[in-house]
Amino acid sequence: MDKKKKIIIAAAGILIVVIILIQVLKKDDPMGAVNIIDGSQKIDAEDYKLFFKNIRFEDGPTDKYFSKSIANQFTIKFFKFLQRKFGKMSFEDHLKAVEDYLNSTMDPRRAAEMYALYKKFAQYERSLMDTSKKWPTPKSPEDMIKYLQDVQEYRRSFFGKELADELFGTMVKTQEYGIRKNAIVNDKNLYGEEKEKRLKELKSKMWGADASAIDSELRPYDQYQEKLSVYDRDLSELPEAERTNRIKEYRNQFFTPEVVARLEKVDEQLANEKQAEEEYRRREQRIIADPNLTPEQKDSQIMYLQNEMFGEEADAFRRREAIRQGLEEMKTP
């Protein structure tokens, strides 16, 4: 075999390896490589937490949020505040009101810079609305990531990459993390242990050294609900008694004994209500199927049965029944 053929065979072998590697990586992460916002834009756990906070710009000097630059993690929140504050007027009047407000709350140079950026932002929102109408509606997590990336690329073309990432970077990274996280949490094909592993890897890839601080401020109830979703498949395959015990273990991780006791009381109440409704359905069907009763007699006996079984809640039950029957009729062609 001559040297040229050896080179061709070797190149073909390398190509096959690369293709296999790409497929493996794609299988592990069908939504592609993480981080639409690259490492040049530093976004940490504090920025992530700040994204969810409501900033009351009207409560103090606006300058304090923009002491270093008019483009930062507060800018878009501030622009949305201006849109709400001066929303009920024509666009020309709106811009004039914004300009006057900026001049009254900032020094003239900073106010002029902010007003110029705000006008560009308003123009961007209008143009994005027209452009995005041509894009397909996202129907999957993969589509949502692609849509998020396309929107940020549009912003970069409009504002320039550096300014676009400065203005929208925290929002994009937070949204990307949320989409990827929810895709893992709600994956019905994965067991809890694998989900936990993937969630840990996702945090590490997206947040690096700040990974442990992400989601650390979630309310106990939200953490509990997330735990149930993560272990949804595991729980669905357990016998009822074991499933109940496992859920109690999860509750004890996040709630005080008093809260756990209240939740168990709610569980007991719901179980009793379910049992009562199942018994009602059995007795209702016997009445409906009785050939010796006229339609009027059946209605009368069903009404009596409802009063007997649900007492003071009978009227509320009948209202729910009317809604349910109405929905059933809508489904019937």
FIPASE-359359 format. One record per atom (N, C-alpha, C, CB): y, z, x; residue in three letters. Coordinates in steps of 0.05 Angstrom, whole numbers, plus 5000, padded with zeros to 4 digits. Atoms other than C-alpha are relative to their C-alpha. Glycine has a CB too. Example, Ala and Ser with C-alpha at 12.3 -4.5 7.8 and 13.67 -1.06 7.14 Angstrom:
REM residues 2
497650005018ala 491051565246ala 502450005018ala 500150254980ala 497649994984ser 497951435273ser 502250144985ser 500949715009ser 
END
This chain:
REM residues 333
497650005017met 500050005000met 502550005018met 500050254981met 497650024982asp 506749795030asp 502050224992asp 501349734998asp 498149795003lys 512650265037lys 501649974974lys 501950005024lys 498450055024lys 516549944979lys 498650104975lys 500749714997lys 501549915023lys 510950074929lys 499850304999lys 497249885001lys 500249714999lys 510250794952lys 502650134990lys 499550105029lys 497449905009ile 517650904940ile 500349984970ile 502449855014ile 499850055029ile 517250604870ile 498250204985ile 499149714993ile 501949815013ile 511151044852ile 501150285001ile 497249995014ile 498949734997ala 514551664879ala 502450044981ala 500950055029ala 497749985018ala 520951514840ala 499150034971ala 501749755003ala 501049995027ala 516851404777ala 498950284994ala 497849794995ala 501049735004gly 513452074787gly 502250204996gly 498350085024gly 497749825003ile 520052434795ile 501349964973ile 502149945022ile 498950065026leu 522652094732leu 498450134978leu 500249704995leu 501749885020ile 516652334692ile 500450304999ile 497049945006ile 499549714998val 517753044717val 502650084986val 499950105029val 497449955012val 525053014697val 499949984970val 502149815011val 500250035029ile 523352754627ile 498650234987ile 498549744994ile 501549775010ile 518253304617ile 501750255000ile 497450055016ile 498349764999leu 523153834640leu 502150004979leu 501350015028leu 498050025021ile 528453574593ile 498950074973ile 501249714999ile 501349945025gln 523553604535gln 499450294996gln 497549834997gln 500649715001val 521454314552val 502550154994val 498850095026val 497549865005leu 528654544556leu 501149954972leu 502149915021leu 499050075027lys 530354184492lys 498450164979lys 499749704995lys 501649845019lys 524554534457lys 500850295000lys 497049985008lys 499149724999asp 526855214482asp 502750044988asp 500150095029asp 497349985010asp 534055074462asp 500849744986asp 502050085022asp 499550255014pro 534454524409pro 502949944996pro 498650004974pro 497150045004met 542054624404met 501449935026met 501250244987met 498850084975gly 543154444476gly 501050235016gly 502349814995gly 499049804982ala 546354824533ala 502250164987ala 501149885026ala 498049835012val 550555424513val 502749975014val 499150295001val 497349984990asn 558055514523asn 501549734998asn 500050105028asn 498250235004ile 562454964494ile 502550055018ile 500849964970ile 497849934983ile 568055334530ile 498950085028ile 501750244988ile 501249954974asp 566355314604asp 501250245014asp 500449755018asp 499349764986gly 567055864655gly 502850025011gly 498250045022gly 497250004990ser 574055654677ser 501850164981ser 501049725004ser 498449855020gln 576655994613gln 498750274997gln 500249854973gln 501249745001lys 575356734621lys 500350134972lys 501250195021lys 500149875026ile 573357034554ile 498050225001ile 499349804977ile 501849774997asp 570357734555asp 499650154974asp 501250195021asp 500849845024ala 567758264507ala 502550104985ala 498350235008ala 497649905013glu 574758524493glu 501349784983glu 502050115021glu 499050225015asp 577057834472asp 498349954974asp 500049745017asp 501950035023tyr 570857784427tyr 500650214978tyr 497150035010tyr 499449795019lys 572458454394lys 502849954987lys 500050285013lys 497350055011leu 579858264386leu 500049784979leu 501849925023leu 500150225019phe 577957634349phe 499650104971phe 497749805008phe 500649905027phe 575458054290phe 502050204990phe 497350135001phe 498049805008lys 581458514288lys 502449874985lys 501050165024lys 497750105014asn 587158424239asn 502550105014asn 500050104970asn 497549934986ile 593758404277ile 502349994981ile 500449805024ile 497749995018arg 599858624238arg 502549945016arg 500250294987arg 497750094985phe 605258214271phe 502750114989phe 500149705002phe 497549915012glu 610458464222glu 500750295006glu 499849964970glu 499549724995asp 609759184245asp 501450075026asp 497350145000asp 498749944974gly 613059124313gly 501149755013gly 498150155019gly 498950234985pro 616458684364pro 497849795006pro 501450095026pro 501950214995thr 612858014367thr 499749945030thr 500849754985thr 499950074972asp 614757924440asp 497750135016asp 502650095012asp 502049854984lys 609558444463lys 497349855001lys 499650274988lys 502550155000tyr 603857964445tyr 500149755018tyr 499349914972tyr 499650244984phe 606757404487phe 501750045024phe 501249784982phe 498349934977ser 609757744547ser 499449835024ser 499550295007ser 500750174977lys 605957304596lys 500149704994lys 497350085011lys 500250295008ser 604956654558ser 500049984970ser 497549875012ser 500150035029ile 605956384488ile 497249904991ile 502249794991ile 502750105007ala 598856094491ala 497950215009ala 499449725013ala 502049814994asn 593656644488asn 498250064976asn 501250275011asn 501849945022gln 588456974442gln 501450094975gln 498050215008gln 498549925024phe 593957204395phe 501449764986phe 502150215008phe 498350225010thr 597356524385thr 499249894973thr 500149785020thr 500950115025ile 593056234330ile 500250204977ile 497149895002ile 499749795020lys 592956894293lys 502950024991lys 499150285011lys 497149995006phe 600556904297phe 500949764983phe 501750015026phe 499350245015phe 601156184272phe 498950024971phe 498849755013phe 501149975027lys 596656354212lys 501750214985lys 497150105001lys 498249815013phe 601156954198phe 502649864991phe 500750235020phe 497550155007leu 607256484198leu 499449824976leu 501049845023leu 500750175023gln 603656014150gln 499950164974gln 497349865005gln 500249845025arg 602256574101arg 502850114993arg 498150245005arg 497449885005lys 609256884108lys 501949804988lys 501250115026lys 498150215009phe 612956224095phe 498449774987phe 501849905023phe 501850205011gly 607655864054gly 501149864975gly 497450114994gly 499250115026lys 610955763986lys 502749865001lys 500150234979lys 497550164997met 616155234004met 499249735011met 502150145018met 500650264989ser 616654514025ser 499550025030ser 502449804994ser 500749994971phe 614354334095phe 502550025017phe 498349755008phe 497549994984glu 621454214120glu 501250284998glu 502049794989glu 498949735003asp 623754884092asp 498350205015asp 500250084970asp 501849824985his 617655214121his 500650005030his 497149904995his 499450014971leu 619154964191leu 502750145006leu 500149705009leu 497449874996lys 626455194184lys 499750304999lys 502049904980lys 500349715003ala 624255884161ala 498550115025ala 498450064975ala 501449914976val 619355934220val 501850015024val 497649815005val 498150004978glu 624755734269glu 501950234999glu 501549735000glu 498249785003asp 629556244241asp 498650275007asp 501250014972asp 501549764995tyr 624256784243tyr 499550055030tyr 497350004984tyr 500649974971leu 622356644315leu 502550075016leu 498949735011leu 497549934987asn 629656664336asn 500950294995asn 502249814991asn 499249735007ser 630457334302ser 498150215013ser 500050044970ser 502049814989thr 624257644336thr 499449965029thr 497549984984thr 500650064971met 624157334406met 502649925014met 497949785003met 497650104985asp 629057164461asp 500149704996asp 499850085030asp 499650295007pro 631956454453pro 498149815015pro 502849925006pro 501850184984arg 627756134509arg 497150014989arg 500050075030arg 502749975010arg 621156424484arg 499849894971arg 499150305001arg 500050105027ala 622956264412ala 499849704999ala 502550104985ala 500050304999ala 624355534429ala 497249905008ala 502149905020ala 502750084991glu 617655474466glu 497950034978glu 499150165025glu 501949945021met 613855794409met 500449814977met 500350294991met 499550185022tyr 617255364357tyr 498949725006tyr 503049994993tyr 501050274992ala 615554724395ala 497049994998ala 500949935029ala 503049995002leu 608254944400leu 499150024971leu 498950245016leu 500849975028tyr 608055144327tyr 500249734985tyr 501850204985tyr 499850265012lys 610554454305lys 497749825008lys 502749875008lys 502350164990lys 605154134348lys 497550094986lys 499850015031lys 502349895014phe 600054594317phe 499949914971phe 500150315001phe 499950105027ala 602254404247ala 499249714998ala 502850044988ala 500850284998gln 601653674266gln 497049975005gln 501749865022gln 502950014994tyr 594753794295tyr 498350064975tyr 499350205022tyr 501649935024glu 592254134231glu 499949774980glu 501150254987glu 500050225019arg 594453544189arg 498349775010arg 503049914996arg 501550234990ser 591453024235ser 497050075001ser 500949945029ser 502849935000leu 584853414242leu 498849984972leu 499650295010leu 501050015028met 584253454166met 499349714993met 502150104980met 500650285005asp 584652694162asp 497649905016asp 502549835006asp 502150104982thr 580052574222thr 497350114992thr 500750075028thr 502649875005ser 574653074203ser 498749904974ser 500450304999ser 501150115025lys 573752744134lys 497949795006lys 502249894982lys 501850224993lys 570052184170lys 497450115013lys 501349815020lys 502349894987trp 565152664203trp 497950104980trp 500850245018trp 502049905019pro 558452834170pro 500150304997pro 497249915010pro 500049715005thr 557753514138thr 497750135014thr 499850054969thr 502249864985pro 553653994182pro 498050114980pro 501150235018pro 502149905018lys 546954154150lys 498050185015lys 498549774988lys 501949834985ser 543454544205ser 501650145023ser 497749835012ser 498749884977pro 545255004263pro 500749805022pro 498350225012pro 499550204980glu 544654414310glu 502549834992glu 497649815003glu 497650155009asp 549654024267asp 502550165002asp 499549924970asp 497649834998met 554354614266met 501050025028met 499350284989met 499249994972ile 554354664342ile 501349745007ile 497650055018ile 498950264994lys 555653914346lys 502849984988lys 498249774990lys 497450015014tyr 561353974295tyr 502050175015tyr 499750094971tyr 498249824985leu 564354564333leu 500949875026leu 498650275006leu 499450134974gln 564054164398gln 501949764995gln 497449915014gln 498350235006asp 567153544366asp 502850094993asp 498849844976asp 497449905007val 572853954337val 501550095025val 499850244981val 498649914976gln 574354264405gln 500749765018gln 498250205015gln 499350244984glu 574053584439glu 502549864988glu 497649805000glu 497650125013tyr 579153334387tyr 502550165008tyr 499650004969tyr 497749834991arg 583653934404arg 500849945028arg 499250304997arg 499450064972arg 583053774478arg 501549745003arg 497450005016arg 498650254999ser 585153064465ser 502850024990ser 498549794985ser 497449975013phe 591053314424phe 501950175017phe 499650134972phe 498349814985phe 593553904466phe 499749985030phe 499450284991phe 500749984972gly 590353764533gly 497950225003gly 502450065018gly 502349814998lys 584054144556lys 500950285005lys 498149915022lys 499249734992glu 587554744588glu 501250154977glu 501949995023glu 498749875022leu 592054894529leu 498250044976leu 502549844991leu 501949985022ala 586654754477ala 498150235004ala 498549744996ala 501949784995asp 581755224510asp 501450275000asp 498649955027asp 498549755001glu 587155754518glu 500550094972glu 502749975016glu 499449945027leu 589055714445leu 497550074983leu 501549774987leu 502349995018phe 582155634413phe 497550115014phe 499549734988phe 502449934985gly 577355864467gly 498550244989gly 500750055028gly 501449765010thr 575856564441thr 498849944973thr 502050234997thr 501150075026met 574956294370met 497549835002met 502149864983met 502350184997val 570255734392val 497650155012val 500849765018val 502349864988lys 566056184437lys 498850204980lys 500950145025lys 501049815020thr 565556714382thr 498449854978thr 502450154988thr 501450155021gln 563556194330gln 497449885011gln 501849774990gln 502550114988glu 558555864377glu 497950225003glu 500649885028glu 501949784997tyr 555356534392tyr 498950084972tyr 501450255013tyr 500949935027gly 555056694317gly 498049804989gly 502450024981gly 501950215009ile 551656024301ile 497350035014ile 501249725004ile 502549984984arg 546556094357arg 498550264993arg 500649995030arg 501249745006lys 545256824341lys 498649994972lys 502050235001lys 501150025027asn 544156694266asn 497649824999asn 502249914981asn 502350195000ala 539556114281ala 497550145010ala 500649765018ala 502349844990ile 535056594320ile 499250214980ile 500750135027ile 500649785019val 535557174272val 498649914975val 502650154992val 501150105026asn 533856744211asn 497849805003asn 502249884984asn 502250184995asp 528356334243asp 497550124988asp 499649945031asp 502449895014lys 522356434196lys 497549965016lys 499849874973lys 502450064985asn 517456174248asn 499550205023asn 500149725011asn 500249824977leu 518756714300leu 499550294992leu 502649995017leu 500449725004tyr 516357424304tyr 502350165013tyr 497350105012tyr 497849844991gly 521157994319gly 500350025030gly 499850274988gly 499949964970glu 519258094392glu 501249755013glu 497250065010glu 499050244988glu 520657364408glu 503049964993glu 498449754990glu 497250025007lys 527257384370lys 501750195017lys 500450074970lys 498649814983glu 529358004408glu 500449895028glu 498550275002glu 499950124973lys 527757654474lys 502149785001lys 497349895008lys 498150225001arg 531757034454arg 502950094996arg 499249804978arg 497349895004leu 537657444430leu 501150115026leu 500050214978leu 499249894974lys 537857804496lys 500849785020lys 497850185012lys 499450224982glu 537657154534glu 502649864992glu 497749795000glu 497550135010leu 543156854490leu 502550165008leu 499949974970leu 497849844992lys 547757444503lys 500649985030lys 499550304993lys 499750024971ser 546557404577ser 501249735008ser 497250035014ser 499050264993lys 547856654580lys 502949974992lys 498349794986lys 497450055011met 554156684538met 502150215010met 500050004970met 498149794994trp 557257354559trp 499650135027trp 499950204979trp 500449904973gly 554357514627gly 500050315002gly 502149905018gly 499949714995ala 556158224651ala 500850154975ala 501850065022ala 499049865024asp 559258374582asp 497950004978asp 502549864990asp 502050045021ala 552758234544ala 499450254984ala 497449905013ala 500749755014ser 551258964528ser 502350104981ser 499550225021ser 497849925017ala 558159054497ala 500349834974ala 502649995015ala 499850185023ile 557458474448ile 498450114977ile 498949715007ile 501249895024asp 555858704377asp 499750305000asp 497349874994asp 500449714998ser 556159424400ser 501650154978ser 500950105027ser 498349865021glu 561359584345glu 499149934972glu 502949935005glu 500950055027leu 557259324287leu 499550254985leu 497449825001leu 500549765016arg 556859814230arg 497050054998arg 501249964971arg 502849945002pro 550160174223pro 498549844979pro 499650304995pro 501350155021tyr 548659824158tyr 499549715008tyr 501750014974tyr 500350284990asp 549859134190asp 497849995021asp 502649905011asp 502149994980gln 545359324248gln 497350024987gln 500450235020gln 502549965014tyr 539959544200tyr 499249744986tyr 500350224979tyr 500650255013gln 540358904159gln 499149785020gln 502449904984gln 500750194979glu 540058494223glu 497150055010glu 502050015023glu 502749924991lys 533858884245lys 497949904980lys 499850305003lys 501850105021leu 530458714178leu 499649705002leu 501050084973leu 500250294998ser 532057974188ser 498549925025ser 502849885000ser 501450064975val 529557974260val 497050044996val 501150185023val 502849945003tyr 522958284239tyr 498949924973tyr 499550295004tyr 500750085027asp 522457924172asp 497149904999asp 501949774991asp 502750115001arg 516057544189arg 497950225005arg 499649785021arg 501849774994asp 512758174219asp 499650164974asp 501150175023asp 500149835024leu 514458574156leu 498449874978leu 502850074991leu 501350145022ser 511958034109ser 497049995002ser 501149724998ser 502850014996glu 505058054140glu 498650275001glu 499449865027glu 501149735000leu 504158814136leu 499150084972leu 502050205011leu 500749885026pro 500459184080pro 502450164990pro 497550185002pro 497749885012glu 505359504032glu 500750285011glu 499650034970glu 499649734989ala 504460224057ala 501149995028ala 497550164999ala 499150024972glu 505260024130glu 502849875001glu 498049825016glu 497350135001arg 511259584113arg 502150214993arg 500149774980arg 498149785008thr 514660184078thr 500550185024thr 498850154977thr 499649824977asn 513460624139asn 501649875022asn 497250085011asn 498550144979arg 516160094187arg 503049994992arg 498949715004arg 497250015009ile 522560014145ile 501250285004ile 500149914971ile 498949734997lys 523360774146lys 500650055030lys 498050214990lys 499449974971glu 522860754223glu 502649865007glu 497649885017glu 497550154994tyr 528360234225tyr 502450164990tyr 499949724988tyr 497849855012arg 532760654179arg 500750245017arg 499350094972arg 499549764983asn 531861264223asn 501449935026asn 497350135006asn 498650094976gln 534460844282gln 503049994996gln 499049735009gln 497250065004phe 541160724249phe 501450204982phe 500249734988phe 498749825020phe 542461254195phe 499250295005phe 499249914972phe 500549714999thr 542862004190thr 497750064979thr 502650164993thr 502149935020pro 537162364152pro 501050014972pro 498950285007pro 498949995027glu 541862454093glu 500249724988glu 502850135000glu 499850285009val 543061704088val 497349884994val 501649835020val 502850095004val 535661554096val 498950104974val 498250085024val 500949895025ala 534162024039ala 501249864975ala 500750304999ala 498750145022arg 539261683994arg 498849724996arg 503049985005arg 501250275001leu 536360994011leu 497250024987leu 499849885028leu 502749975011glu 529361243994glu 500250064970glu 498550235014glu 499649955029lys 531961493927lys 500749744985lys 502350214996lys 499450265012val 534860803913val 497549834998val 502249855017val 502550155000asp 528160493932asp 498350094976asp 498550045026asp 501649895021glu 524660953883glu 501049914973glu 499950315001glu 498850095025gln 529560783828gln 499549714994gln 503050055000gln 500550295004leu 528760033839leu 497149954993leu 500849855026leu 502950035005ala 521160103840ala 499450074971ala 498350175019ala 500449925028asn 521460473773asn 501049794981asn 501350274995asn 498950215017glu 525959943743glu 498349765000glu 502949935010glu 501850234999lys 521359393767lys 497550054984lys 499249945029lys 502549935015gln 515259753738gln 500649994970gln 499050275008gln 499250005028ala 518959853672ala 500349724989ala 502650164996ala 499650275009glu 520859123668glu 497449854998glu 501949855018glu 502650135002glu 513758893683glu 498550094975glu 498450075025glu 501349905025glu 511159343627glu 501349884976glu 500250314999glu 498650125022tyr 516559073581tyr 499049714996tyr 503050005004tyr 500850285002arg 514458353597arg 497249984987arg 500049865027arg 502750015012arg 507158503580arg 500150054970arg 498250215014arg 499849945029arg 508958813513arg 501549794985arg 501350284996arg 498550225013glu 514058273498glu 498249764994glu 502449925017glu 501850235003gln 508757733509gln 498050044977gln 498649945026gln 501849945022arg 503958083461arg 501349954973arg 498950285002arg 498650055025ile 509258063407ile 500449704995ile 502850155001ile 499550295003ile 511057333420ile 497549854992ile 501249885026ile 502650145005ala 503657133419ala 498650084974ala 498250055023ala 501349905025asp 502057513354asp 500449804978asp 501150284992asp 499850215021pro 500456973301pro 500650124973pro 497549844999pro 499649885026asn 501257473245asn 502950084994asn 498350254997asn 497249925003leu 508657583256leu 501849754996leu 501050155025leu 498150215003thr 514357143231thr 502050015023thr 501450024972thr 497949994979pro 519956943280pro 501950234997pro 501549735001pro 498149785004glu 524557453247glu 498750275007glu 500950004970glu 501349754993gln 519358003254gln 499750035031gln 497250014987gln 500250004970lys 518257813328lys 502750095012lys 499249735010lys 497449934989asp 525757853341asp 500650304995asp 502349834987asp 499549725007ser 526158533306ser 498450185018ser 499450054970ser 501749834984gln 520258823344gln 500849995030gln 497149914998gln 499050024972ile 522958563411ile 502550165004ile 500549705008ile 497649844999met 529658883396met 499350305001met 501849944976met 500949725001tyr 526159543380tyr 498750085027tyr 497950044977tyr 501349954974leu 521959483444leu 502150045022leu 498149775008leu 497949974980gln 528259383486gln 501450274998gln 502049774997gln 498749745004asn 531559993456asn 498350235009asn 500850034970asn 502049794993glu 525260403466glu 499850035031glu 497349944988glu 500649994971met 524360213539met 502450035017met 498549755008met 497749994982phe 531460153565phe 502250184989phe 501149725002phe 498149805010gly 535260643521gly 502949915001gly 499750255016gly 497150074998glu 542760643537glu 500549745015glu 501550235013glu 499750254984glu 541660053584glu 499049754985glu 498650035026glu 501150235015ala 538659613529ala 501949774996ala 499050104973ala 498050215004asp 545159243515asp 500449845026asp 502650114990asp 499750144974ala 546059093589ala 497649825006ala 500450215022ala 502450164996phe 538858853592phe 500149744984phe 497550164993phe 499850245018arg 540058383533arg 502049805011arg 500750094972arg 498150194988arg 546158093567arg 498849855024arg 502650155009arg 501350134977arg 542157953630arg 497949804990arg 498650215018arg 501950195011glu 536757633587glu 501349754989glu 498450144977glu 498550235011ala 541857183553ala 500849815023ala 502550094984ala 499250164977ile 544356953621ile 497649865012ile 501350185022ile 502450124988arg 537256843647arg 499049774982arg 497850215002arg 501050215018gln 535256443585gln 501949765001gln 499850114972gln 498150224998gly 541656033591gly 499549835025gly 502850105000gly 500650144975leu 539955863663leu 497449844997leu 499950195023leu 502550145004glu 532855673643glu 500449754984glu 498050184987glu 499550235017glu 535455213589glu 501449785016glu 501650084976glu 498650204983met 540054873640met 498149855018met 502250145017met 501950134982lys 534054723684lys 498249804985lys 498350215014lys 501750175015thr 530254403627thr 501449734994thr 499250144974thr 498750255005pro 531653653623pro 500149934970pro 498549785015pro 
END
